């Protein structure tokens, strides 16, 4: 997905400024489609433990609850563990 600047502008986030020209785009996301089983497999390979899945009535999307044990949590990079 891309957002498109409708006009020339500068935005400020914290102490940083970002200038955009009219028509300039910014890439905001990638969307990947996985089956429930495939997503859980990917999560497990990354060290996460699938705990629960909630699915909409039409089966269009899932929300996954994943966890780590305390020892695994301490192995995460510092910036992730702090959030």
C-alpha positions, 0 to 999 in steps of 0.5 A, a space after each residue: 500500500 502507498 499513501 500519496 501526498 496531495 500537496 507539497 508538505 513537510 511533516 514533523 515526527 518527534 524531532 525529525 522533519 520529512 518533506 514530501 512533494 505533491 504526488 510523492 508516495 510513501 510505502 506503508 505496508 506489505 500484505 501477505 496471505 497465509 493459511 492458519 497452519 502456515 502462519 503458525 508454522 512460520 511463528 514456531 520457526 521464529 521461536 513463538 508458541 501459538 496459543 489461540 486463534 480467533 477467526 471472523 465468521 467468513 473466514 477472511 482473517 485470523 488474529 493469533 495469540 502467540 507467546 514466549 517463555 521468560 527465557 526466550 523473552 530475554 533473548 529478544 533484541 533489546 529494542 523489541 523486549 522494551 516495547 
